[in-house]
Amino acid sequence: MTAQLSAMSAGKTCAKTRCCGHISRLGRAVPGSGNFSFLLSLPVIYADQAVALRARTRGGGRASLHCARGMAESAAVAYLGVVRIRDQATLATCFDKSTLNEEKKGFEGALASILERASTAYPGWRERAECRECDGVLHAFADAQALCLVVAGVRDTQYPDRVALQMLRELADKVKNSQGDEILSEAKPGSLSTPLRKLMRDLMKTYNDAGGHDKTTEVRQQVDQLKGIMQDNVKRILETHVTLESLENSSSSMSSQANRFLRQSVDLRRQIQFRNLKIKAIAGACVGAVVLYIVTMFVDI
C-alpha cells in the first residue's frame, strides 16, 4: 500500500511540473510577458478602438442609418450619375438596390453643392463633397470635352480617391463611346438612365471592392484580416492560460489530498502494528500463565 501511495504522489507531482512548464513556455513566447501582462493589454486596445468606432456612429439619423444598413450587406458604391454641365441636367442616375432614402437625399444634396461650383469646370476637373445626411462622399469628374460631369457616391469615407477617380474616368469613357457627343448634348433629363443602367450597374459591382483596383487598399485589408487572426490567437492563448491555471489548481489539490491520505495510511499502519504488538504481548502472557500453572501443578505433586 505504501508503494502505491508513493507512486500516486509522484504522478501528481509530475503532472504539476508539466503544467508549470507549459505556463512558463507560454510566458516566454512573448518577450517580457512572464505573467501575460502584454497579452492581457491587447484586448483593452481593441476595446478602445471599438468604443471610438461606436462614438463615430452616434447621432440621430446616422445611428438609425447604420442599424438599417447593418441588417443587410451594402455595396461600397451606392450611386452613379451623368450630368450635363451646360444646363446642369441630370441625364442618367443609378442607385444601388440597398440605398436608403436618407442616402439618396444626401447624395442629391452633395450633387447640388458640386453643381454650384461646376460652372467653371474644365476637362479633367475634379471635385468631392461629403454627404450631410449619410456617412458618404460624392466624387465628380469632368470628361475630356467638359461636356458632362460624371459623379459617384460611395458609402465609405475611407474609400481611396484614386480608385474613385479611376472609376469616374472609366465611366466617362464608356458613356461617351456608347452614346456619343451628339446624344449627350441633346438628351433630355433622365432619358439616358435606361440605356446606361446596365453599364453603370456593372461598373458599380466592379468597383465595390476597392482592394481589387488599389494595392494600398488591398494591403490594408490584409492587415485587417491579420489583426483579426491575431485577436483570435490571443483569445485562444488566454483561454489556454485559464485552463492551465485550473489544471494546476486541480493538480495541487489532488497532491495535497494524496499527501494527507499517505499520512493517514502511515498512522493507520502504526496503529495496526501497535495493536498486533499488544495482541502478541497478551497472547504471550496467556501462554506464560498457562505454562506457569502447569509447572506449579507438577511441583505440588
Secondary structure as the mmCIF struct_conf table of DSSP 4:
data_model
#
loop_
_struct_conf.conf_type_id
_struct_conf.id
_struct_conf.beg_label_comp_id
_struct_conf.beg_label_asym_id
_struct_conf.beg_label_seq_id
_struct_conf.end_label_comp_id
_struct_conf.end_label_asym_id
_struct_conf.end_label_seq_id
HELX_RH_AL_P HELX_RH_AL_P1 THR A 2 ARG A 28
TURN_TY1_P TURN_TY1_P1 ALA A 29 ALA A 29
BEND BEND1 VAL A 30 VAL A 30
TURN_TY1_P TURN_TY1_P2 PRO A 31 GLY A 32
TURN_TY1_P TURN_TY1_P3 GLY A 34 ASN A 35
BEND BEND2 PHE A 36 PHE A 36
HELX_RH_AL_P HELX_RH_AL_P2 SER A 37 ARG A 56
TURN_TY1_P TURN_TY1_P4 THR A 57 THR A 57
BEND BEND3 GLY A 59 GLY A 59
HELX_RH_AL_P HELX_RH_AL_P3 GLY A 60 GLY A 70
TURN_TY1_P TURN_TY1_P5 MET A 71 MET A 71
BEND BEND4 ALA A 72 ALA A 72
BEND BEND5 ALA A 76 ALA A 76
STRN STRN1 VAL A 77 ARG A 84
TURN_TY1_P TURN_TY1_P6 ILE A 85 GLN A 88
STRN STRN2 ALA A 89 PHE A 95
TURN_TY1_P TURN_TY1_P7 LYS A 97 SER A 98
HELX_RH_AL_P HELX_RH_AL_P4 ASN A 101 GLU A 116
TURN_TY1_P TURN_TY1_P8 ARG A 117 ARG A 117
HELX_RH_3T_P HELX_RH_3T_P1 ALA A 118 THR A 120
TURN_TY1_P TURN_TY1_P9 PRO A 123 GLY A 124
STRN STRN3 ARG A 126 GLU A 130
BEND BEND6 ARG A 132 ASP A 135
STRN STRN4 VAL A 137 ALA A 142
TURN_TY1_P TURN_TY1_P10 ALA A 144 GLN A 145
BEND BEND7 ALA A 146 ALA A 146
STRN STRN5 CYS A 148 VAL A 154
BEND BEND8 ARG A 155 ARG A 155
TURN_TY1_P TURN_TY1_P11 THR A 157 GLN A 158
BEND BEND9 TYR A 159 TYR A 159
HELX_RH_AL_P HELX_RH_AL_P5 ASP A 161 GLU A 186
HELX_LH_PP_P HELX_LH_PP_P1 ALA A 187 LYS A 188
TURN_TY1_P TURN_TY1_P12 PRO A 189 LEU A 196
HELX_RH_AL_P HELX_RH_AL_P6 ARG A 197 THR A 206
TURN_TY1_P TURN_TY1_P13 TYR A 207 TYR A 207
BEND BEND10 ASN A 208 ASN A 208
HELX_RH_3T_P HELX_RH_3T_P2 ALA A 210 GLY A 212
TURN_TY1_P TURN_TY1_P14 HIS A 213 HIS A 213
HELX_RH_AL_P HELX_RH_AL_P7 LYS A 215 ASP A 300
#
